[in-house]
Amino acid sequence: MRRKKTCRPAAREVGKAMFFLCWAVFLVLPAAVYAGPPFATDDPGTLPIHTGELYLFATGTRAVDGDTLDAGPGFEVNYSFIQNTFLHLVIPLTYTHPSGGTAAYGLGDMELGFKWRFMEQSRSLLDIATFPIVVIPTGDEGRGLGNGQPQIFLPLWIGKDWEPWSTYGGGGYWINPGEGNRNWWFVGIQLQRQISDKLYLGAELYHQTANTEGGQPSTGFNTGGGLSVAGPYQVLFSTGRNIENPDDNRFSFYVALYRTF
């Protein structure tokens, strides 16, 4: 049985305020569909210049040592000021409940990034992009809501489309300072198919090296997709778990309401 989530009253009010603010933004903007989440493996796609995309999302993990909502809810916005690029911002509200410990809820670590696609696919070429990300330690480390120090991700992503199929993959290096932490690698590959005008489904396989001293590497998978609903809106979803080192991820999920502007 999943543990009951206990949050401080002030944290609940902040979470409600952010949820309704994000919902209001979604309601007043036009939309289309582009690639991106719900998978851990990213794609090399960017946005048309002077357009953006918004996600109101939740994502979490059940592990042997407790439950974590990395965003519940979270807000992601990407916007393109320059052709073949976009700026990236994530603001999450985070929940954690370690086994035998105290539950906590509040602002998590924010995320800033810049994606640059420097090669566009053609019959003989692939999409190739880099997407450096800085994780800002805005979460309270003492309450388990953040890392306590900045983290940096330096990836390379590659993709190819051949309708109705598409695939992308790659990986990168996480710089992960802090006592007991280790720098680590992430690699993944994803395959998806457009089932209909409104639905696509896909799956990914990923691997990461240990990110703490004495930690273990892990290999996992996710399955999911996207469904267009109520005209301009799209629901994104995925679930998965670890195959190697399953104690760190017995079940994980991602769900989002998505649109562009």
C-alpha positions in Angstrom: 0.0 0.0 0.0 1.3 3.4 -0.9 2.1 5.6 2.1 -0.2 8.5 3.0 1.5 11.8 2.0 1.6 14.3 4.8 2.3 17.9 3.8 2.6 21.1 5.8 -0.4 23.4 5.4 1.7 26.2 3.9 3.2 23.8 1.4 -0.2 22.6 0.3 -1.3 26.2 -0.4 1.8 26.9 -2.4 1.2 23.7 -4.4 -2.4 24.6 -5.1 -1.5 28.2 -6.1 1.1 26.9 -8.6 -1.3 24.3 -10.0 -4.0 26.8 -10.7 -1.6 29.3 -12.1 -0.1 26.8 -14.5 -3.7 25.6 -15.5 -4.7 29.2 -16.2 -1.7 29.7 -18.5 -2.6 26.5 -20.4 -6.2 27.7 -20.9 -5.3 30.9 -22.7 -2.6 29.7 -25.2 -2.9 27.9 -28.6 -1.2 24.6 -29.1 0.4 22.0 -31.3 2.4 18.8 -30.8 6.2 18.3 -30.5 8.5 15.6 -29.2 10.1 15.6 -25.7 9.0 14.0 -22.4 7.5 11.6 -21.1 10.8 9.6 -21.4 14.1 10.0 -19.5 16.0 9.8 -22.8 15.7 13.1 -24.6 15.3 13.9 -28.3 17.3 16.3 -30.5 14.3 18.2 -31.6 13.9 22.0 -31.1 11.0 24.4 -31.6 10.2 26.8 -34.5 11.6 30.2 -33.8 9.5 32.5 -31.6 7.4 29.6 -30.3 7.3 27.7 -27.0 5.9 24.8 -25.1 4.5 24.3 -21.6 4.2 21.2 -19.4 2.2 20.9 -16.2 3.5 17.6 -14.9 4.0 15.1 -12.0 6.7 12.5 -11.8 7.8 10.2 -9.0 9.5 7.0 -7.9 8.8 4.3 -5.4 12.0 2.7 -4.1 12.9 0.3 -1.2 13.9 3.3 1.0 10.8 5.4 0.4 8.7 7.4 -2.0 9.6 10.5 -3.9 7.6 12.9 -6.1 10.3 14.7 -8.0 7.6 17.1 -9.2 4.1 17.2 -7.8 3.2 19.4 -9.6 6.0 20.7 -11.7 6.1 23.4 -14.4 8.3 23.3 -17.5 8.6 25.9 -20.2 10.8 26.0 -23.3 11.0 28.9 -25.7 12.9 29.5 -29.0 14.5 32.9 -29.5 17.0 31.6 -32.2 16.5 29.1 -35.0 17.3 25.5 -34.0 17.6 26.4 -30.2 15.4 26.8 -27.2 15.8 27.9 -23.6 14.5 25.6 -20.9 13.2 26.1 -17.3 11.7 23.7 -14.8 10.2 24.7 -11.5 9.2 21.6 -9.4 7.3 21.2 -6.1 8.9 18.1 -4.5 7.6 15.5 -2.0 9.7 12.9 -0.3 8.9 10.3 2.4 11.9 8.2 3.4 11.1 4.9 5.1 11.1 5.5 8.8 11.5 9.2 8.3 9.5 12.4 8.1 7.6 13.4 4.9 8.5 16.8 3.4 7.0 18.9 0.6 8.2 22.2 -0.9 10.1 23.8 -3.7 12.7 21.4 -5.3 15.8 22.1 -7.3 15.1 24.2 -10.4 16.5 23.5 -13.8 17.9 25.7 -16.5 19.0 24.6 -19.9 19.8 25.5 -23.5 19.2 23.1 -26.4 21.0 23.6 -29.7 20.4 21.3 -32.8 23.5 21.8 -34.9 22.6 19.1 -37.5 19.2 18.7 -39.1 18.2 15.3 -40.6 17.8 14.6 -44.3 17.8 11.4 -46.3 21.5 10.9 -45.3 21.8 12.9 -42.1 20.5 12.7 -38.6 19.2 15.3 -36.1 22.0 15.9 -33.6 21.7 18.3 -30.7 23.4 19.2 -27.4 21.3 20.2 -24.3 23.5 21.4 -21.4 21.5 21.7 -18.2 22.3 23.3 -14.8 20.3 22.2 -11.7 20.0 25.0 -9.3 20.0 24.0 -5.6 16.8 25.8 -4.6 15.4 22.8 -2.7 16.0 22.4 1.1 18.7 19.7 1.3 18.1 19.3 5.0 14.5 18.2 4.4 15.5 16.0 1.4 14.0 18.3 -1.2 17.3 19.1 -3.0 20.9 18.2 -3.7 22.4 21.1 -1.9 24.9 22.0 -4.7 24.6 22.8 -8.4 24.6 19.9 -10.8 25.5 20.1 -14.5 24.5 17.7 -17.3 26.4 17.7 -20.6 24.6 15.4 -23.2 24.5 14.7 -26.9 21.2 13.5 -28.5 20.7 11.9 -31.9 17.4 11.1 -33.7 15.8 10.0 -37.0 12.2 9.9 -38.3 10.7 7.6 -40.9 7.0 7.8 -40.7 5.2 6.4 -38.8 8.3 5.5 -36.8 10.9 7.6 -35.0 13.8 6.9 -32.7 16.3 8.9 -30.7 19.0 8.3 -28.1 22.3 9.3 -26.7 23.4 10.4 -23.3 25.8 12.5 -21.3 27.8 13.2 -18.2 26.4 14.5 -14.9 28.7 16.6 -12.8 27.4 15.9 -9.3 29.3 17.6 -6.4 28.6 17.1 -2.8 29.6 14.8 0.1 29.1 11.2 -0.8 28.2 12.0 -4.4 29.9 10.8 -7.6 29.8 12.2 -11.2 27.9 9.8 -13.4 26.9 8.8 -17.0 23.4 8.4 -18.4 22.7 6.7 -21.8 19.4 5.7 -23.4 17.6 4.8 -26.6 13.9 5.2 -27.5 11.6 4.0 -30.3 8.1 5.2 -30.9 5.3 4.8 -33.5 2.5 7.1 -34.5 -0.6 4.9 -34.0 -3.1 7.5 -35.2 -3.5 11.3 -35.6 -4.1 11.5 -31.9 -2.0 8.8 -30.3 1.7 7.7 -30.3 3.3 5.0 -28.2 6.9 4.2 -27.4 9.4 2.5 -25.2 12.9 3.3 -24.0 15.8 1.4 -22.4 18.4 3.4 -20.3 21.4 2.8 -18.2 23.2 5.0 -15.6 26.4 4.6 -13.6 26.5 5.0 -9.8 25.9 8.6 -8.6 26.9 8.1 -5.0 30.0 6.6 -3.2 29.2 2.9 -2.7 26.2 3.2 -5.0 25.3 0.8 -7.8 24.7 1.3 -11.6 21.2 0.7 -12.8 19.4 -0.2 -16.0 15.7 0.4 -16.6 12.9 0.9 -19.0 9.8 3.0 -19.6 6.8 2.6 -21.8 4.4 5.4 -22.6 3.2 7.9 -25.2 1.0 10.9 -25.9 -2.7 11.3 -26.5 -4.4 14.5 -28.0 -7.5 15.4 -26.0 -10.0 18.2 -26.0 -8.7 19.9 -29.1 -5.4 21.6 -28.5 -4.3 19.6 -25.4 -2.1 16.6 -25.2 -1.7 14.2 -22.2 1.8 12.6 -22.0 2.4 9.5 -19.8 4.9 6.8 -19.0 5.6 4.2 -16.4 8.6 1.9 -15.8 11.1 0.5 -13.4 14.7 -0.7 -13.0 15.8 -4.1 -14.3 19.2 -3.8 -12.8 19.3 -2.6 -9.1 15.5 -2.6 -8.8 15.6 -1.4 -5.2 16.3 2.1 -6.4 13.2 2.1 -8.7 10.5 -0.4 -8.1 8.0 1.8 -10.0 8.2 5.2 -11.6 5.8 7.4 -13.5 5.4 10.6 -15.5 2.2 12.3 -16.5 1.7 15.8 -18.0 -0.7 18.2 -19.6 1.1 19.7 -22.6 0.7 22.4 -25.2 2.7 24.9 -27.3 2.3 28.6 -27.9 
